[in-house]
Amino acid sequence: MAIALTAVLYFLLATEMAWRWKAFACALFGAAVTLQFNLVEHQLPIAVPTLLHVFLGIWFIFYLHVGDACFAPIKPGRIQR
């Protein structure tokens, strides 16, 4: 259940429909659920990284520092050259 919930939250996070605060809240909640699942159910150490967390960390750093300029939708009527 925790893995499915985390996967859904990460999918919502990856879509650009979520606002910044909502995406950040989803990431924190997903990380908390994943840590709870790893620590309690599998008793894995907290230092076990996953590629998904690394990818999301890089994505957040890029998104928050670059801003919405790269992800802004093309305005209607704008000529692309």
N, C-alpha and C positions, 0 to 999 in steps of 0.2 A: 504494500500500500504506500509506504513512504517513497519507494522508487517511482511509482506511477505518479504520485502527487508532485514530486520533484521534477519529473520529466514534463508534466503539464505546465508547471510554473516556468521552467526554462524555455519552453516553446512560446509561452506568452511573452516572456522577456525578449526573445529573439525577434518578435514581430515589432514593427515600428509603430503599431497602433497605440502602444502604451506610452503614457507620458513619462517624463523622467522620474518623478517621485514614485510612480506606480512601479516602474521597472526596478528601481532601487529597492523598494519594499519587497517585490517578488524575489529578487536576488538574495536578500537577507533571509527571507523566510525559507527559500529553497536550500540555502546553505545550512540553516539551522536544522531543517528536516533531515538533510543528508548527514550532518554530523551526528544527530541523534540516532539515525539508522546505523551508521558505521560504529558508533561507540557502544550503544546499548545492545543492538541485536547481533552484531558480528564481533564486538569487542576489538575493533581495529584501533590502532593508535591514531591520535589526532593528526599526526604528521604525514598520513598517507594522502598524497595529492591525487587528484583526478585530472585528466586532460580537459574535462568540461569546465572545471573551476578555473584552470589556467586560462582557457580560451575566454571565459566570461570576464575574468579579471583584466585581460588585455583589451577586450572589447569595451569595458566600462571606462578604462583609462583613456582610450582613444576617443570614445564618444563624449566623455565629459570635458576633455581638453580641447578637442576640435570644435565641439558644439554642433549645432543643428545645420551648419553650412553644407556639410557633405551629404546629409540625409534629407535636406529640404526637398519637397516635391517640386516638380516643374510647374510653373504657373501657366494656366491656360492662356493662349494667345501669344505666348513668348516664342520667338523664332529661334530654333536651334541651328547653329552653324558650326 
